[in-house]
């Protein structure tokens, strides 16, 4: 919905559709995580925040 695409489960083309937004998503996630750490928010209270961006960065570098 937010990416202006028609999402459906098991879409084999989903990565091709959203890959140009990957760097932006990683950047936003990393910023949110750093902000939570700076503010001293404990991990169990850091919502919406996670470290999934680390996996996304790793995979993105391997794909490109």
C-alpha positions as CSV (number, residue, x, y, z in Angstrom):
1,X,0.0,0.0,0.0
2,X,2.7,2.5,0.9
3,X,4.9,1.5,-2.1
4,X,2.1,2.0,-4.6
5,X,2.1,-1.6,-5.6
6,X,-0.5,-4.3,-5.7
7,X,0.9,-6.8,-3.1
8,X,-0.1,-10.4,-3.2
9,X,1.4,-13.3,-1.3
10,X,4.2,-15.3,-3.1
11,X,4.7,-12.6,-5.7
12,X,7.9,-13.8,-7.5
13,X,8.5,-10.2,-8.8
14,X,8.3,-8.4,-5.4
15,X,12.1,-7.8,-5.1
16,X,12.3,-6.3,-8.6
17,X,9.4,-4.1,-7.7
18,X,10.8,-2.8,-4.4
19,X,14.6,-3.0,-4.8
20,X,15.0,0.7,-5.6
21,X,13.6,1.4,-2.2
22,X,16.0,-0.9,-0.3
23,X,18.7,1.7,0.5
24,X,16.0,4.2,1.8
25,X,14.4,1.5,4.0
26,X,17.8,0.5,5.4
27,X,18.6,4.1,6.1
28,X,15.3,4.7,7.9
29,X,15.7,1.6,10.0
30,X,19.3,2.3,11.0
31,X,18.3,5.9,11.9
32,X,15.5,4.7,14.1
33,X,17.7,2.1,15.8
34,X,20.4,4.7,16.5
35,X,17.9,7.1,17.9
36,X,16.5,4.5,20.3
37,X,20.0,3.6,21.5
38,X,20.9,7.3,22.0
39,X,17.7,7.9,23.9
40,X,18.4,4.9,26.2
41,X,15.4,2.9,25.2
42,X,15.8,-0.8,26.2
43,X,15.5,-3.2,23.3
44,X,12.3,-4.7,24.6
45,X,10.7,-1.3,24.6
46,X,12.1,-0.1,21.3
47,X,9.0,-0.2,19.1
48,X,9.0,0.3,16.1
49,X,12.7,-0.6,16.0
50,X,14.8,-3.6,15.3
51,X,18.2,-4.6,13.8
52,X,16.8,-6.3,10.7
53,X,18.5,-3.5,8.6
54,X,21.8,-5.3,9.4
55,X,20.6,-8.4,7.6
56,X,19.2,-6.3,4.8
57,X,22.5,-4.5,4.3
58,X,24.4,-7.8,4.3
59,X,22.1,-9.3,1.7
60,X,21.8,-6.2,-0.4
61,X,25.6,-6.0,-0.7
62,X,25.8,-9.7,-1.8
63,X,23.0,-9.3,-4.4
64,X,24.5,-6.1,-6.0
